[in-house]
Amino acid sequence: MTFVITSACIGEKAEDCVDVCPVDCIKDGGDQYYIDPDICISCGACEVNCPVSAIYYIDDVPEEEEAYIQKAVDFFKKGN
């Protein structure tokens, strides 16, 4: 996993990140978007285009947002 979408996306879902992703790796999870780590090419386009600063490189996820790493793992474990 390289990029993680965090709490600022919940309820916002601005779609700017979806529109710029060259490999269509951002999936709608209902309450927020998730980045599929098996498809993501780590280009960073989503991070710089997110209007609410919800996307972080995994090593830069703030401590208070680290639960969103596991939330993304769980989302894709369910086959989404």
N, CA and C atoms as a LAMMPS dump frame, in Angstrom:
ITEM: TIMESTEP
0
ITEM: NUMBER OF ATOMS
240
ITEM: BOX BOUNDS ff ff ff
-5.0000000000000000e+02 5.0000000000000000e+02
-5.0000000000000000e+02 5.0000000000000000e+02
-5.0000000000000000e+02 5.0000000000000000e+02
ITEM: ATOMS id mol type element x y z
1 1 1 N 0.856 -1.172 0
2 1 2 C 0 0 0
3 1 3 C 0.9 1.232 0
4 2 1 N 0.612 2.152 -0.891
5 2 2 C 1.442 3.35 -0.961
6 2 3 C 0.711 4.609 -0.502
7 3 1 N -0.531 4.789 -0.909
8 3 2 C -1.309 5.952 -0.503
9 3 3 C -2.553 5.503 0.245
10 4 1 N -2.966 6.324 1.208
11 4 2 C -4.125 6.019 2.047
12 4 3 C -5.044 7.235 2.079
13 5 1 N -6.34 6.975 1.969
14 5 2 C -7.332 8.038 2.085
15 5 3 C -7.867 8.015 3.508
16 6 1 N -7.88 9.184 4.146
17 6 2 C -8.196 9.268 5.57
18 6 3 C -9.529 9.973 5.831
19 7 1 N -9.745 10.35 7.079
20 7 2 C -11.045 10.828 7.556
21 7 3 C -11.616 12.042 6.83
22 8 1 N -10.785 12.898 6.3
23 8 2 C -11.304 14.096 5.629
24 8 3 C -12.175 13.751 4.424
25 9 1 N -12.046 12.545 3.905
26 9 2 C -12.84 12.109 2.756
27 9 3 C -14.275 11.729 3.161
28 10 1 N -14.442 11.296 4.392
29 10 2 C -15.757 10.816 4.827
30 10 3 C -16.787 11.937 4.693
31 11 1 N -17.82 11.625 3.952
32 11 2 C -18.879 12.586 3.719
33 11 3 C -18.572 13.59 2.624
34 12 1 N -17.315 13.756 2.273
35 12 2 C -16.904 14.74 1.262
36 12 3 C -16.93 14.108 -0.132
37 13 1 N -16.116 13.089 -0.32
38 13 2 C -16.011 12.347 -1.576
39 13 3 C -16.053 13.273 -2.798
40 14 1 N -15.092 14.166 -2.892
41 14 2 C -15.064 15.188 -3.937
42 14 3 C -14.799 14.646 -5.343
43 15 1 N -14.271 13.471 -5.469
44 15 2 C -14.009 12.787 -6.742
45 15 3 C -12.867 13.366 -7.558
46 16 1 N -12.227 14.423 -7.109
47 16 2 C -11.091 14.964 -7.857
48 16 3 C -10.015 13.902 -8.024
49 17 1 N -9.789 13.115 -6.986
50 17 2 C -8.771 12.066 -7.027
51 17 3 C -9.148 10.983 -8.045
52 18 1 N -10.409 10.638 -8.084
53 18 2 C -10.891 9.615 -9.016
54 18 3 C -10.667 10.078 -10.458
55 19 1 N -10.961 11.331 -10.71
56 19 2 C -10.847 11.874 -12.065
57 19 3 C -9.421 11.902 -12.596
58 20 1 N -8.432 12.063 -11.715
59 20 2 C -7.037 12.168 -12.181
60 20 3 C -6.267 10.856 -12.133
61 21 1 N -6.817 9.828 -11.552
62 21 2 C -6.099 8.553 -11.431
63 21 3 C -5.95 7.896 -12.801
64 22 1 N -4.7 7.685 -13.242
65 22 2 C -4.487 7.117 -14.576
66 22 3 C -4.754 5.615 -14.681
67 23 1 N -4.888 4.934 -13.531
68 23 2 C -5.091 3.481 -13.567
69 23 3 C -6.394 3.036 -12.903
70 24 1 N -7.269 3.982 -12.584
71 24 2 C -8.58 3.683 -12.015
72 24 3 C -8.489 2.806 -10.765
73 25 1 N -7.619 3.193 -9.836
74 25 2 C -7.429 2.373 -8.64
75 25 3 C -8.213 2.868 -7.425
76 26 1 N -8.957 3.952 -7.575
77 26 2 C -9.698 4.501 -6.445
78 26 3 C -11.139 4.017 -6.503
79 27 1 N -11.535 3.32 -5.441
80 27 2 C -12.839 2.677 -5.395
81 27 3 C -13.757 3.344 -4.379
82 28 1 N -15.032 3.389 -4.697
83 28 2 C -16.039 3.968 -3.823
84 28 3 C -16.422 2.948 -2.76
85 29 1 N -16.217 3.314 -1.504
86 29 2 C -16.55 2.426 -0.397
87 29 3 C -17.813 2.821 0.342
88 30 1 N -18.599 3.688 -0.247
89 30 2 C -19.834 4.127 0.408
90 30 3 C -19.618 5.415 1.164
91 31 1 N -18.943 5.333 2.294
92 31 2 C -18.711 6.535 3.097
93 31 3 C -17.476 7.313 2.671
94 32 1 N -16.56 6.645 1.957
95 32 2 C -15.325 7.281 1.513
96 32 3 C -14.746 6.483 0.344
97 33 1 N -13.686 7.03 -0.247
98 33 2 C -12.975 6.315 -1.304
99 33 3 C -11.794 5.572 -0.71
100 34 1 N -11.348 4.523 -1.43
101 34 2 C -10.189 3.738 -1.036
102 34 3 C -9.29 3.547 -2.242
103 35 1 N -7.99 3.476 -2.01
104 35 2 C -7.022 3.271 -3.077
105 35 3 C -6.599 1.806 -3.067
106 36 1 N -6.818 1.121 -4.185
107 36 2 C -6.464 -0.291 -4.306
108 36 3 C -4.95 -0.408 -4.458
109 37 1 N -4.271 -0.982 -3.464
110 37 2 C -2.811 -1.061 -3.502
111 37 3 C -2.276 -1.99 -4.586
112 38 1 N -3.111 -2.898 -5.07
113 38 2 C -2.674 -3.822 -6.121
114 38 3 C -2.699 -3.175 -7.502
115 39 1 N -3.4 -2.062 -7.629
116 39 2 C -3.508 -1.378 -8.918
117 39 3 C -2.705 -0.072 -8.935
118 40 1 N -2.612 0.59 -7.79
119 40 2 C -1.943 1.89 -7.679
120 40 3 C -0.502 1.819 -8.184
121 41 1 N -0.122 2.823 -8.973
122 41 2 C 1.246 2.895 -9.509
123 41 3 C 2.082 3.96 -8.784
124 42 1 N 1.577 4.475 -7.688
125 42 2 C 2.289 5.44 -6.842
126 42 3 C 2.66 6.727 -7.565
127 43 1 N 1.807 7.185 -8.459
128 43 2 C 2.108 8.406 -9.215
129 43 3 C 1.905 9.669 -8.386
130 44 1 N 1.038 9.608 -7.369
131 44 2 C 0.803 10.744 -6.501
132 44 3 C -0.204 11.753 -7.019
133 45 1 N -0.786 11.508 -8.178
134 45 2 C -1.752 12.45 -8.754
135 45 3 C -2.946 12.653 -7.823
136 46 1 N -3.383 11.605 -7.173
137 46 2 C -4.535 11.704 -6.273
138 46 3 C -4.23 12.613 -5.091
139 47 1 N -3.046 12.461 -4.532
140 47 2 C -2.676 13.233 -3.347
141 47 3 C -2.674 14.733 -3.631
142 48 1 N -2.073 15.132 -4.717
143 48 2 C -1.961 16.568 -5.012
144 48 3 C -3.28 17.175 -5.497
145 49 1 N -4.208 16.354 -5.938
146 49 2 C -5.486 16.861 -6.434
147 49 3 C -6.633 16.744 -5.436
148 50 1 N -6.384 16.19 -4.269
149 50 2 C -7.437 16.053 -3.26
150 50 3 C -7.721 17.42 -2.637
151 51 1 N -8.942 17.939 -2.806
152 51 2 C -9.251 19.28 -2.296
153 51 3 C -9.385 19.368 -0.778
154 52 1 N -9.461 18.222 -0.098
155 52 2 C -9.603 18.241 1.359
156 52 3 C -8.391 17.644 2.076
157 53 1 N -7.319 17.399 1.328
158 53 2 C -6.061 16.864 1.895
159 53 3 C -6.286 15.578 2.691
160 54 1 N -7.061 14.679 2.112
161 54 2 C -7.375 13.414 2.789
162 54 3 C -6.405 12.296 2.43
163 55 1 N -5.562 12.499 1.431
164 55 2 C -4.702 11.432 0.921
165 55 3 C -3.267 11.663 1.353
166 56 1 N -2.685 10.592 1.902
167 56 2 C -1.3 10.644 2.374
168 56 3 C -0.518 9.458 1.832
169 57 1 N 0.784 9.694 1.599
170 57 2 C 1.698 8.578 1.368
171 57 3 C 1.708 7.795 2.677
172 58 1 N 1.746 6.49 2.615
173 58 2 C 1.561 5.659 3.807
174 58 3 C 2.519 6.015 4.941
175 59 1 N 3.747 6.366 4.618
176 59 2 C 4.716 6.715 5.662
177 59 3 C 4.437 8.076 6.294
178 60 1 N 3.567 8.864 5.671
179 60 2 C 3.267 10.209 6.156
180 60 3 C 1.894 10.338 6.807
181 61 1 N 1.174 9.226 6.946
182 61 2 C -0.158 9.277 7.558
183 61 3 C -0.005 9.742 9.009
184 62 1 N -0.707 10.805 9.402
185 62 2 C -0.625 11.267 10.791
186 62 3 C -1.065 10.171 11.759
187 63 1 N -0.472 10.156 12.902
188 63 2 C -0.757 9.121 13.897
189 63 3 C -2.251 8.983 14.178
190 64 1 N -2.951 10.107 14.261
191 64 2 C -4.384 10.054 14.575
192 64 3 C -5.222 9.522 13.409
193 65 1 N -4.611 9.347 12.244
194 65 2 C -5.31 8.831 11.063
195 65 3 C -4.873 7.404 10.697
196 66 1 N -3.989 6.807 11.477
197 66 2 C -3.435 5.489 11.144
198 66 3 C -4.48 4.376 11.069
199 67 1 N -5.603 4.528 11.732
200 67 2 C -6.664 3.515 11.666
201 67 3 C -7.184 3.357 10.239
202 68 1 N -7.024 4.391 9.411
203 68 2 C -7.494 4.327 8.029
204 68 3 C -6.642 3.419 7.158
205 69 1 N -5.44 3.119 7.61
206 69 2 C -4.613 2.133 6.904
207 69 3 C -5.289 0.77 7.012
208 70 1 N -5.639 0.38 8.223
209 70 2 C -6.297 -0.909 8.429
210 70 3 C -7.685 -0.929 7.8
211 71 1 N -8.368 0.186 7.837
212 71 2 C -9.696 0.264 7.226
213 71 3 C -9.603 -0.039 5.728
214 72 1 N -8.574 0.47 5.068
215 72 2 C -8.369 0.201 3.645
216 72 3 C -8.012 -1.266 3.412
217 73 1 N -7.149 -1.81 4.246
218 73 2 C -6.785 -3.228 4.13
219 73 3 C -8.038 -4.089 4.248
220 74 1 N -8.858 -3.803 5.231
221 74 2 C -10.087 -4.572 5.445
222 74 3 C -11.054 -4.431 4.28
223 75 1 N -11.15 -3.237 3.707
224 75 2 C -12.031 -3.003 2.567
225 75 3 C -11.661 -3.916 1.394
226 76 1 N -10.379 -4.006 1.098
227 76 2 C -9.965 -4.814 -0.047
228 76 3 C -9.903 -6.308 0.276
229 77 1 N -9.798 -6.671 1.554
230 77 2 C -9.878 -8.08 1.939
231 77 3 C -11.257 -8.653 1.65
232 78 1 N -12.262 -7.775 1.693
233 78 2 C -13.645 -8.2 1.445
234 78 3 C -13.926 -8.377 -0.033
235 79 1 N -12.909 -8.171 -0.87
236 79 2 C -13.073 -8.385 -2.291
237 79 3 C -13.597 -7.193 -3.057
238 80 1 N -13.47 -6.019 -2.524
239 80 2 C -13.957 -4.814 -3.207
240 80 3 C -12.995 -4.341 -4.279
